[in-house]
C-alpha cells in the first residue's frame, strides 16, 4: 500500500502512474494493482497492490514510484502475513 498526498490537478498524473504500475506488475508476474483510493474531501490517496511476495512486488514498482514527483515522501506499507513494515519513500534513495 502506498499512502500519498496529491492535489486535484494531479488526477491525470495519478492515472498515468497507475497505468505504468499495472503494466510493470503484470509484465513481471508479481501480482496486481488494486483500486486506487482518492479522498474527495482531502488531498490524500492510496495505491493498493497485491502479490504473493511483497518484497518482489515492491522491487518491481519502486523505480516507477521513485520517478514520480507525486510519490515524494509517500508512506509505503509492505505486509508479510501478520507483520507489516512501514517506511517513508525518499527520492534521494534513503528510506
Legacy VTK file of the C-alpha trace (Angstrom):
# vtk DataFile Version 3.0
C-alpha trace
ASCII
DATASET POLYDATA
POINTS 95 float
0.000 0.000 0.000
1.219 3.487 -0.848
-0.207 6.477 1.033
0.479 9.796 -0.706
-0.605 13.432 -0.886
-1.963 14.987 -4.053
-3.868 17.973 -5.418
-6.967 17.734 -7.656
-4.871 18.939 -10.610
-2.759 15.767 -10.212
-5.521 13.353 -11.317
-4.065 12.873 -14.847
-0.623 12.157 -13.339
-2.150 9.616 -10.979
-3.899 7.820 -13.855
-0.641 7.682 -15.831
1.179 6.338 -12.779
-1.492 3.656 -12.328
-1.071 2.534 -15.941
2.713 2.323 -15.596
2.444 0.359 -12.353
-0.137 -2.038 -13.768
1.958 -2.790 -16.857
5.132 -3.367 -14.833
3.412 -5.618 -12.275
1.716 -7.695 -14.989
4.894 -7.942 -17.087
6.834 -9.200 -14.036
4.045 -11.548 -12.933
4.430 -10.078 -9.433
0.766 -9.595 -8.544
-1.827 -6.982 -9.363
-2.678 -3.330 -8.922
-5.859 -2.919 -6.899
-8.224 0.032 -6.714
-6.785 3.470 -6.066
-8.470 5.407 -3.291
-8.569 9.193 -3.640
-10.263 11.067 -0.819
-12.737 13.559 -2.236
-12.769 15.666 0.924
-8.981 15.979 1.119
-5.733 15.554 -0.676
-4.635 12.076 0.315
-4.675 8.930 -1.715
-3.812 5.252 -1.523
-2.473 2.863 -4.151
-3.174 -0.782 -3.320
-1.076 -3.571 -4.788
-1.323 -7.278 -4.074
1.007 -10.177 -4.668
2.380 -13.322 -3.022
5.791 -11.739 -2.305
5.654 -8.112 -1.089
9.414 -7.653 -1.424
9.381 -8.764 -5.059
6.325 -6.620 -5.779
7.990 -3.569 -4.225
11.161 -4.285 -6.193
9.100 -4.067 -9.396
7.238 -0.864 -8.517
9.909 1.024 -6.566
11.668 2.581 -9.597
8.340 3.758 -11.010
7.221 5.226 -7.694
10.552 6.980 -7.156
10.381 8.514 -10.632
7.073 10.216 -9.798
7.151 13.582 -8.047
3.737 12.693 -6.616
5.336 9.953 -4.551
7.906 12.139 -2.784
7.527 11.403 0.936
4.922 8.681 0.248
4.407 6.175 3.039
4.916 2.565 1.952
3.471 -0.388 3.864
4.545 -3.934 2.982
2.567 -6.733 4.632
4.193 -10.087 5.356
1.342 -12.143 6.830
0.553 -10.566 10.189
3.699 -8.411 10.152
3.903 -5.098 8.356
6.826 -2.841 7.507
6.057 0.843 7.031
8.540 3.455 5.860
8.711 6.751 4.006
9.990 6.588 0.447
12.567 9.209 -0.344
13.521 10.170 -3.888
17.170 10.559 -2.804
17.386 6.810 -2.260
17.324 6.931 1.545
14.430 5.124 3.189
LINES 1 96
95 0 1 2 3 4 5 6 7 8 9 10 11 12 13 14 15 16 17 18 19 20 21 22 23 24 25 26 27 28 29 30 31 32 33 34 35 36 37 38 39 40 41 42 43 44 45 46 47 48 49 50 51 52 53 54 55 56 57 58 59 60 61 62 63 64 65 66 67 68 69 70 71 72 73 74 75 76 77 78 79 80 81 82 83 84 85 86 87 88 89 90 91 92 93 94
